[in-house]
Amino acid sequence: MKKDTTSCKEYEDCKVEYSALHVWIDNIPYIVMVLLGAVIIYIVQNALLASLFVVYGIVGTLWFIVFICPFCHYYGSKACPCGYGTLSAKVMKKKDDSKFNKVFKRNVIAIVPLWFLPIAAGVYGMVKSFSVSMLILVVIFIVDSCVILPWVSRKYGCVNCPNKEECFWMAGKKSKGSK
């Protein structure tokens, strides 16, 4: 991708404007993951740690908006399927989108613990005192965070992304509807 520090709105693929419904659909699995993770942590530990987990989930989103989105081709446009690009444009200046893949790889690690902390807490809780309800919560968490969230991202959110060929999340994955 060529060096670009201008607005996405100047390019043909940025004429697409995703609806608020699309943005919500793209974000619901992440929201569910964070809230369900907080419930698991609350049951096993306490309300403070559960609240801190929710704060961490929110900070993870803000991390994307501040450190990743300015490098995205869809920065500042409604062609961003998750809606973060328009939020990023309100707080950050556009950066060189040719560096998106490198920046994404370097920064996505900041949110990885969101996938593992609730599972670890749930397993810990079940080892201490087995509970079918905790097992069900952990299984639902795993299905949402490891199946539904990636599926929605790959098939719905990232399917037409101009960065997908360089993105480690999407590279080599063929999606129906992709160009």
N, C-alpha and C positions, 0 to 999 in steps of 0.2 A: 504494500500500500504506500502511496506517495505521502510525503510529508504534508500535513495539513493542520493548520492552526486556525482555520476559518470555520464558520458555522456550517453545520450539516445541511441546513435549509437550502444551500446552493446546489445540492446534488439531487438527481432524479429519485434515487431510492429513499430520500428523506421526505418525499412528498406524501408518503403514507403517514396517516395520523391515527394512532391507536386510541380506541375509546377508553373511557374510565373503567368500563367493565373488563376490557382486555388487560389493563394494568392490574386490576384487582385479581383476576384469574392468575396472572403471572406471579403475584405476590402472596396469594393465600397459602400455598404450601409452606412457605418460609414462616409466615405468621403462625400457622398451626404448629410447625416444628418448635418454634420458640415458646409458645404458650403451653404446649404439651410437655416440652422439656421442663418448663417451670413447675408444672403440676407434679411431675415425677420427682423433681428435686425437693419440692415442698413436702411431699409425702415421706420421702426418705430422710430428709434433713430438717429444714425449717423455712419459714417465710422469708427470712433475710436472704438466704442463699438463692431461693427461687426468684426473689425480686432482683437480685444482682444478675441472675441469668437473663431475665427479661431486659434489663439495662444493657447487658452485653449484646443481646440480639439487636437492640436498637442502635447501639454503637457500631455494630457490624455493618448495618445498613448505612449509617453515616460515613463509615470508613470507605465504603464503596463510592458514595457520592463525592467525597473529598479527594480520595487518592486514586480511584480507578476511572470513574466517569469522565473526568476532563480529557482523558486520552482516547475516549471512544468516538467513533465516527458519528454516532447518533447524539452526541452531546448537544444539549440545548434544543432538541427537537422532539416532537410528539411521535417520531418514528422509533423512539426508544420504547421497546415493549414493556419494560418494567417501570417506566416513569421516572427513574432516577436521573436520567439525562437532563430533564427539564429542571429538576430540583438542583442539580449540580451547577447548572448555568446561573442560578441565582446567588451562589456562594463562591464559585471558583471560576478562574479564567480557563479558556480552552488551551489544551496542550497538544503536542505533536502526536497525532493518532497512529503514526507508524510505530510508536513504542507501546501500543496498547497491550499486545501479547506479553511482553516482558513485564510491564507494570502489573498486569492482571495476575500473572504467575507469582510475582513477588508479594503481592498484597492479599491474595485470596486466602493465604495461610492464616490471616488474622481471624477468620471466622470458622475455621475447621473445627476447633473445640466444641462449637455448638452442636455438632453431629455426635460427639463422643461423650461429653459430660453427662447428659441424661441417661445414656445407656449404662455408663459406669455406675451412676447413682442407683439406677434401677436394679442392676445386677447385685450391687452391694446390699441393697435393701432386701432382695430375694434370698441372698445368702444368709443374712441375719435372721430373717423370718419370711419364709416363702408365702407369697400371696398371689392367687390367681388374678386378682384385679391388677396388681403391679405387672404381672407377666403380660396381660392384655394391653396395658398402657405402653409398655416397652415395645411390644410387637407393633402396635399402631404407630408409635414414634418411628420405628425403623422403616415401616412401610411408607410413611409420609416423607421422612428425610432421605431415605436411600432409594426409593422407587418413584413415588409421585413427584417430589420436587425435581429430581433430575429429568424425569420424563417431560414434565411441563416445560422446563427450561429448554430441553433439546427439541421438542416437537412443537412448541408453541411460542416460547419467548425468543429463542436463539435461531430459529429455523432460517430466517432470511438475513441474519447478521452479516455484514461485510467483513467482520473480523473472524468469522468461524473457521476459515481455512487455517488460520494461524493460531487459533485458540486451543490450548491443550484440553479444554473441557469439551470442545466440539470436533477437534481435528480427527479426521478419518471416520467420522460417524455419518452415515447416510441417513437423512431424514426425509420422510415423505413431504413433498411440498417444497423442498429446498431446491435452489436453482443450480 
